[in-house]
Amino acid sequence: MELVAAMQQIVAALEVLMREQMHQSLTAVYGVNWYYTQRSELDDRTRGQISKVHKYLGKSPSPGKVVAEMDFGTWTYLLETGGFIEEGTPSARKADYDTHLWQSALVNAFPNAGTATRTDIGLLARRARWARNRMAHRESILFGFPHPGQRDATGALIRQTPISLLEDLRTLAGYLNADIGHWLRSCVAPDALLASKAAQMALTYAQTTLYSTRAWV
């Protein structure tokens, strides 16, 4: 439980940081109500999530409240390619998040990403979300995290070690804010817990016995 608590704190900090950075970058280009001004370019899934937020908050919520209520999944999804807009209608078309969100605005939310692409950053964000959901359900993290539906080149299901996840979280935070990235690397409590004999034995058991057919990353 101590390890889960430590990892959850990192994920929670990352979630807030990513939300604020992405919101500010979109606001700088499209205005504080970007989810309205760019609604025509948002796919059905994103529109649905924003509609749920509005229904929950009631009439005329402030942009700050709308943004705060948008869940982590919505933010990570904005880093993908986008789904269909008005699917099932004569005017249906594919959203282009790379052009209308990433290249125009969201790339600026990750000023320290270097050569990392939207795809690279999106994968890190999805891994953080998958882990967040697992930990929220009180599942053990010593045996690794599954990547839902993800397979490697050989067709093996992918599973991630907690050590690899911790590195991903710190990397993503650093892309967003260098100071926070450095600070998270200075917080060594999770590293000490993962280096313990019990944790190492649990991970070895998972890799060699429980999930020996998985592709570990």
Secondary structure by P-SEA (a helix, b strand, c coil): caaaaaaaaaaaaaaaaaaaaaaaaaaacccccccccccccccaaaaaaaaaaaaaacccccaaaaaaaccaaaaaaaaccccccccccccbbbbccccccccccccccccccccccaaaaaaaaaaaaaaaaaaaacccccccccccccccccccbbbbcaaaaaaaaaaaaaaacaaaaaaaaacaaaaaaaacaaaaaaaaaaacccccccccc
